[in-house]
Amino acid sequence: MMGATAFADAVVINKHLLHLNLRSCGMGGCGARAIAEALKVNGVLESLSLDHNVVDDDGATAVAEALKTNTSLRNLDLGENKIGSVGARALAVALGTNHCSLQRLCLRDNKIGNTGAKFLGNCLRVNSSLVALHLKKNYIGKLGASCFARALRINSSLNEFSLGWNKFDPKDEEQLLKTKLFNRRLKDFSLDSPNFE
């Protein structure tokens, strides 16, 4: 936590830092909350990696709150953490605001499940800034596949979407792949792995 607080202080003070990689620092939710507070006042940071840090729903929610007011952050990596449906909901709400400028969001290898996928799917219906969303290994199944399939028929900004290593059956995958026929902007659409057993 002390390290994350020091980095958060630096983010507040440093007006030239554009990219910050805090991968595998072990900061947890408390550290993510400290970084989120810094994001509320920092107007220059464009890329932030908090992957592999045991960030939980509380930490993700704090980061989501910061996204509602931060207009500089374009890339956010929250992969390989402990984020569930509560954190996914908070991020979806933030992405649905007019002020959110985030273009790339990585949530791979978390635990958002179908409930979190539903929130993110609904968000994709209204969000026009996100161009890349990575949700590989998130325990998403049939309900999540249906939500994303409906959202992708409407969304016109997303061009990179990764959903591999989830709990889709062949019909779910077929439903998602058919969506690509309706969404010509989607260039990199990945269901690149076998299903979980």
Disulfide bonds with the S-S distance in Angstrom:
none
